[in-house]
Amino acid sequence: MSMKFVATTAAAALLGALFLAGCHGNGALVEGAGTTPPAAGASQAAATQIKLDSPHVWGGEVRCPPGGGGCLLVAIEHERNAVALYKLQGRSARLLDRQGVAYHPDSAVWLSDDLLAAAVEESHSLDIFRVEGDKLRRTQQIRVGFAPRDVVLVRADEGDYTLLVTPYSGKNVAWVRWASAKPDLAQVQSQSWCEAPWHPTRIQYAPDAPAAGLTVACLKDRKVIATGMDSAAAIRDLAQFDAVARHARPSPSGKWLYVALETGGKNARIDMQSGAVQYLESNPRGNVAAAPLSDDLVIWGDDRRLGLQRFDAAGQVLETRWLKTSGFSTGLQLVDVDADGALDVVVLNSAGSAIDVIYGPLWEQATETLE
């Protein structure tokens, strides 16, 4: 299923019209839920969810530097053709800056506390931005030879970065070596993987591979593969599915690799020691993202909701709970945004008018039914 089709049709069906851009301006405060102030007498610190007015966010990442000064969120606004920068402080957020890029940016990754890379389809490039004060300044554009869907940071060593770039469609990926001290001398190496390898991520180990590596779900090939941390590593199939494998993420210990299946009413998890696959009962709508909270507790991305499920050792569902979201929830990041010791979830909605930040503890905040 084409992501562009999903994003545009879901936006039309669910939201009824194009969404207006978030017009907070630099420094505007986002309180409570979206632009609606908290109820009279309510405390800002008591908010359990806030919404940031960023429409159609296909990718992005939160980074929380040490020191307790809050977090920065880079958000990729796909239809607006823009990179937005937010400051998250406690349980509030401010839009710092928004910069335009070429047609249809798809994802972004932090390289350091003040440096990030955005993947942009039309320009076939990684656009490098530096955060200067509260502003984004584009410093470099690295051509990768195809329309990129995802970029992940593989290694960072004193300003020398290795990045993996995967395509919106096709099999070719790009390994990019780039040094901030020599910005014009990027090295790009192509490698063939699988058809439409979306959302790669790190893993601690894989069956018959005890060292750290990378894994990715291949949409068109309906499988999950694993490889090492460079272009010389062998590529191995972990599992083949009848349904579209949309998103794969490891549990915190590395024991399981959870796979969100877009169709078929089931998800899956792969035992990363034995390679055995367990199928997990889900909803008939399918899921588009996975974020394991523990080895046996997982958050699934869905249409205007997140499903939280606990499993037993055999993969049977013990309990399901729900959290509401603002759109088609295709991007999930678990991070302690407000530094209270409980994980929060940042929800990027590829169809919808807002980013959701839902504060933990998440299982306790979730409900048994959705109203």
C-alpha positions in Angstrom: 0.0 0.0 0.0 1.4 3.4 -1.0 2.1 5.6 2.0 1.1 8.6 -0.1 -2.3 7.0 -0.8 -2.7 6.1 2.9 -1.8 9.6 4.0 -3.9 11.5 1.6 -7.0 9.3 1.6 -6.9 9.0 5.4 -6.7 12.7 5.7 -9.7 13.2 3.5 -11.8 10.5 5.1 -10.9 11.2 8.7 -10.5 14.9 8.7 -12.7 16.1 5.8 -10.6 18.8 4.5 -7.0 20.1 4.3 -5.7 21.2 7.6 -4.8 24.8 8.3 -1.1 25.3 9.1 -0.2 25.8 12.8 0.2 29.6 13.0 1.7 30.0 16.4 4.7 32.0 15.2 8.1 31.8 16.8 8.0 31.4 20.6 4.2 30.6 20.7 3.2 28.4 23.6 1.3 25.2 23.0 -0.7 24.4 26.1 -2.9 21.6 27.3 -4.4 20.0 24.2 -3.5 21.9 21.1 -4.6 25.6 21.0 -7.3 25.1 23.6 -6.2 26.4 27.0 -6.6 24.2 30.1 -9.9 24.4 31.9 -10.3 27.0 34.6 -8.3 26.0 37.7 -6.4 23.3 35.8 -2.6 23.1 36.2 -0.4 23.1 33.1 1.7 20.5 34.9 -1.4 18.3 35.2 -1.8 17.9 31.4 -1.6 14.3 30.3 -1.5 15.1 26.6 -0.5 18.1 24.5 -0.9 18.6 20.8 1.5 20.5 18.5 0.0 22.1 15.4 2.1 20.3 12.8 0.1 18.7 10.0 1.0 15.5 8.1 4.2 14.7 10.0 5.9 11.8 8.3 9.0 11.7 10.4 11.0 13.4 13.1 12.9 12.7 16.4 13.1 14.0 19.9 16.5 14.7 21.5 16.9 15.5 25.2 20.5 16.8 25.9 21.8 16.2 29.4 21.4 19.0 31.9 17.6 19.2 32.4 17.1 22.0 29.9 14.2 20.2 28.1 14.1 18.5 24.7 14.1 19.4 21.1 11.8 17.9 18.5 12.4 18.1 14.8 9.2 17.4 12.9 9.0 16.7 9.1 5.8 18.3 7.7 5.4 16.3 4.5 2.7 18.3 2.8 3.9 21.7 3.9 7.5 20.8 2.6 9.0 22.0 5.8 11.2 21.1 8.8 9.8 22.4 12.1 11.8 22.7 15.4 10.0 22.6 18.7 11.2 23.0 22.3 9.6 20.6 24.7 9.8 21.8 28.3 8.0 19.9 31.0 4.5 19.5 29.7 4.4 22.4 27.3 6.0 23.1 23.9 7.1 26.1 21.8 7.6 26.3 18.1 11.0 27.7 17.6 11.4 27.7 13.8 10.2 26.3 10.5 12.3 26.1 7.3 11.1 25.1 3.9 12.8 22.4 1.8 12.1 20.8 -1.6 8.9 18.9 -2.3 8.0 16.1 0.2 10.4 15.7 3.0 9.9 12.3 4.8 12.1 11.9 7.9 14.9 13.4 10.0 17.5 12.3 12.6 19.6 14.2 15.1 23.3 13.9 14.6 24.3 15.9 17.7 22.7 18.3 20.1 22.7 21.0 17.4 23.0 19.2 14.1 20.3 17.2 12.2 19.7 15.6 8.8 16.4 15.6 6.9 15.5 13.2 4.0 13.9 15.0 1.1 12.2 13.2 -1.8 12.3 15.6 -4.7 15.9 16.8 -4.2 17.1 13.2 -3.7 19.0 14.5 -0.8 19.9 14.7 2.9 19.6 18.3 4.0 21.9 19.1 6.9 20.7 21.7 9.4 22.4 23.4 12.3 20.5 24.8 15.3 21.8 28.3 16.0 20.0 29.8 18.9 16.3 29.1 18.2 16.8 29.0 14.4 17.5 26.3 11.9 20.1 27.0 9.2 20.7 24.6 6.3 24.4 24.1 5.9 24.7 21.3 3.4 22.9 19.2 0.9 24.1 15.6 0.2 22.7 13.9 -2.9 21.9 10.2 -2.3 20.7 9.2 -5.8 17.1 8.3 -5.1 14.0 9.7 -3.3 14.8 8.9 0.4 12.1 7.8 2.8 14.2 7.3 6.0 17.5 8.3 7.4 19.1 6.8 10.6 22.3 7.5 12.4 24.5 4.4 12.4 27.7 5.9 14.0 28.9 9.3 15.4 32.5 9.8 16.2 33.6 13.4 17.0 31.9 15.0 14.1 32.4 12.1 11.7 29.0 10.5 10.9 27.8 7.3 9.2 24.2 7.4 8.1 21.9 4.9 6.4 19.4 6.2 3.9 16.5 4.0 2.6 14.2 4.7 -0.3 10.6 5.6 -0.7 10.4 2.9 -3.3 13.0 0.6 -4.9 15.7 -1.6 -3.4 18.8 0.7 -3.3 19.9 2.1 0.0 22.8 4.5 0.6 25.5 4.5 3.2 26.7 8.1 3.8 29.9 9.1 5.5 29.9 12.8 6.3 32.2 14.9 8.5 31.1 18.3 9.8 34.7 19.5 9.5 34.8 18.6 5.7 31.2 19.1 4.7 31.8 19.1 0.9 33.4 15.6 1.0 30.5 13.3 1.7 31.0 9.7 0.6 27.9 7.8 -0.6 27.9 4.1 -1.2 24.9 2.2 -2.8 23.7 -1.2 -1.7 20.7 -3.4 -2.8 18.5 -4.5 0.0 14.7 -5.3 -0.5 11.7 -3.6 -2.0 10.6 -0.5 0.0 12.7 -1.0 3.2 10.9 1.5 5.5 12.0 2.6 9.0 15.2 0.8 9.7 16.4 0.6 13.3 19.2 -0.8 15.4 19.1 -4.3 17.1 21.3 -5.7 19.8 21.5 -9.1 18.1 19.7 -11.4 15.7 19.5 -15.2 15.2 23.0 -16.5 14.5 24.3 -13.0 14.7 25.4 -12.0 18.3 26.7 -8.6 17.4 24.7 -5.4 17.0 23.1 -4.7 13.6 20.2 -3.2 11.8 16.7 -4.5 10.8 14.0 -3.2 8.6 10.5 -4.1 7.4 10.2 -4.4 3.6 6.7 -3.2 2.5 6.6 -4.5 -1.0 8.4 -7.8 -0.2 6.3 -8.4 2.9 9.3 -9.5 5.0 11.8 -8.4 7.6 15.5 -8.5 7.1 18.6 -8.0 9.2 22.1 -6.9 8.5 25.2 -5.5 10.1 26.4 -2.0 10.7 28.1 -1.4 7.3 27.7 -2.2 3.7 30.0 -5.2 3.8 27.7 -7.2 6.1 25.5 -10.0 4.8 21.7 -9.4 4.5 19.5 -12.1 5.9 15.7 -12.7 5.9 14.3 -13.0 9.4 10.6 -13.6 8.5 8.2 -13.6 5.5 4.6 -12.6 5.9 1.4 -12.8 3.9 0.5 -9.3 5.1 2.4 -6.0 4.6 5.2 -5.7 7.1 5.0 -2.0 7.9 7.2 -1.4 11.0 9.6 -3.4 13.1 11.0 -2.5 16.5 13.0 -4.5 19.1 11.9 -4.9 22.8 14.2 -3.2 25.3 16.2 -6.3 26.1 16.4 -7.3 22.4 14.6 -10.6 23.0 11.7 -9.9 20.6 11.4 -8.0 17.4 7.8 -6.7 17.2 6.4 -6.3 13.6 3.3 -4.2 12.9 1.4 -5.8 10.0 -0.8 -3.5 8.0 -3.4 -6.0 7.1 -4.8 -9.3 8.2 -5.8 -8.6 11.8 -2.6 -9.9 13.4 0.8 -8.6 14.3 3.9 -10.6 14.9 7.0 -10.9 17.0 10.3 -12.7 16.2 12.4 -14.4 18.8 15.8 -12.9 18.2 17.6 -15.9 19.6 15.8 -18.8 17.9 14.2 -17.0 14.9 10.7 -18.4 15.8 7.7 -16.2 14.8 4.7 -15.7 17.0 1.5 -14.2 15.6 -0.3 -11.8 17.9 -4.0 -11.2 17.8 -4.8 -7.6 16.8 -7.7 -5.5 15.4 -9.0 -6.0 11.9 -7.8 -2.6 10.8 -4.1 -3.6 11.1 -1.3 -1.6 12.6 1.3 0.8 11.2 3.8 1.3 14.0 5.2 -0.6 17.0 6.9 0.8 20.2 7.7 -1.9 22.9 7.6 -0.6 26.4 8.9 -3.9 27.8 9.5 -7.4 26.4 5.8 -8.2 26.8 4.1 -4.8 26.6 3.8 -3.1 23.3 2.2 0.1 21.9 0.7 -0.3 18.3 0.1 2.7 16.1 -3.4 2.8 14.6 -6.0 5.2 13.1 -6.6 7.9 15.7 -5.6 5.6 18.5 -2.8 3.6 20.1 -3.4 0.1 21.2 -1.4 -1.1 24.2 -1.2 -4.9 24.6 0.3 -7.2 27.2 1.3 -10.7 26.1 2.2 -14.0 27.8 5.2 -16.1 26.9 3.3 -17.8 24.1 2.1 -14.6 22.6 -1.4 -14.7 23.9 -3.0 -11.3 24.6 -3.5 -10.8 28.3 -5.0 -7.3 28.2 -5.6 -4.5 25.7 -5.9 -0.8 26.5 -6.2 2.4 24.4 -5.0 5.9 24.0 -6.6 8.5 21.7 -4.5 10.3 19.1 -5.0 13.1 16.5 -4.6 11.2 13.2 -3.0 8.3 11.4 -0.3 7.4 14.0 2.6 6.1 12.0 5.6 7.3 14.1 6.1 6.5 17.8 9.0 7.5 20.0 9.3 6.6 23.6 11.2 9.2 25.6 10.9 10.8 29.1 10.0 14.3 27.8 9.1 15.8 31.1 11.9 14.1 33.1 9.6 12.6 35.7 11.0 9.1 35.4 8.1 7.7 33.3 8.3 7.1 29.6 6.1 9.3 27.4 5.2 8.7 23.8 5.6 11.2 21.0 3.1 10.4 18.2 3.8 11.6 14.7 0.6 11.5 12.7 1.2 11.2 8.9 -2.5 12.1 8.3 -3.8 14.6 10.8 -3.3 18.2 11.9 -1.2 17.6 15.1 1.6 15.8 16.8 0.6 14.2 20.1 2.8 14.1 23.2 1.2 11.7 25.7 2.7 11.7 29.1 3.3 8.5 31.1 2.9 6.3 32.9 1.3 5.2 29.7 -0.3 1.9 30.7 -1.9 3.6 33.6 -3.1 6.5 31.4 -4.7 4.1 28.9 -8.3 3.1 29.1 -10.0 -0.3 28.5 -12.4 1.2 25.9 -12.4 4.2 23.6 -15.4 6.6 23.9 
